[in-house]
Amino acid sequence: MSNLTRDFFIGLSNNKLLNKSAKKWGFRMGAEKFVAGTTIESVTETVKELNHHGISCTLDRLGEFVSEKEEAIEAKEESIRLLEKIHAEDIDCHISVKLTQMGLDIDQEFCIQNLQEILQVAAQYNIFVNIDMEDYARYQQTLDVLQILRTDYENVGTVIQSYLCRTEVDLDSLKDVRLRLVKGAYKESEEVAYQNKVDIDRNFVMIARKRLLGETFTSIATHDHHIINELKAFIHENNIDKNTYEFQMLYGFRNDMQHGLTDEGYNFCTYIPFGTEWFGYFMRRMAERPQNINLVLKDTFYTKDNKLKKKPIIAGVVAGALVLALLRRGKR
């Protein structure tokens, strides 16, 4: 059932009609648990609160697969405004961007120019920019763009995904690049990606250990406490300098563990998405951790004191319909 659930929600994340309609729904499907608002002003307040607890942040203005230059230019300008806000507020924060949001699918050179403008401003403010990795169809192109950008800018890195079979090989060419290590959130074929959780987890730990023994900064992004505990033991056994790594989790996930790791003295960063293009991101979070369906339904239909809402809103009906469709498919 888990693979069916994952495929179902990934399919929803790519549905253009649902993505468009979701802007009208707002956060009425429970997305506010995982998406910290729609504006720069609202999300910087969230960053300040986390900073107060010793947690650094990375901000992601949601949106991807842009097909019009005007949209890409708007995304670039919004990223620059975000950098200016981070600098003005003097908060502990960097930004994450997606190349398809900056026009990669329109024209690679156009995308690079947009990133160069962002990196120029970020360099002035000493802010790091992370390029999020997207689906495998754009994997090599992302690495190529990164290599071009790094000829002029050092304040840029990217993401590696442990579910890809080639990731270990690519580590050598990325040994001097700041990286975020994740498991991977897209549906990929068995020709390029591991399909079994055991294999993905094993590869994650292997890559993490290899990076921890190096000297280049790595963000270890996982909510899996088993993996975290295993890596904590490895860090202590090898006396790894804490300034060469951080643990990282998504906003709204395992808050107790986020604060616990910070209290233990580990560097910690929370990945915070914001903006109106929240639906695709939200569905991929459901795909990664289907247990969140229960949280969404509870928030949609019940009050905080566990009473049924008198007038469930339309988004609640939609959420219920999605889960019902999933269950029906599971019985086939």
Buried (B, 14 or more C-beta within 10 A) or exposed (E): EEEBBBBBBBEBBBBEEBBEEBEEBBBBBBBBBBBBBBEBEEBBEBBBEBBEEBBBBBBBBBBBBBEEEEBBBBBBEBBBEBBBBBBEEEBBBBBBBBBBBBBBBBEBEBBBBBBBBBBBBBBEEEBBBBBBBBBBEBBEBBBEBBEBBBEEBEBBBBBBBBBBBBBBEBBEEBEEBBBBBBBBBBBBEEEEBBEEEEBBBBBBBBBBBBBBEBEBBBBBBBBBEEBBEBBBEBBEEEEBEEEBBBBBBBBBBBEEBBBBBBEEEBBBBBBBBBBBBBBBBBBBBBBBBBEBBEBBBEBBBEEEEEEEEEEBBEBBEBBBEBBEEBEEEEEE
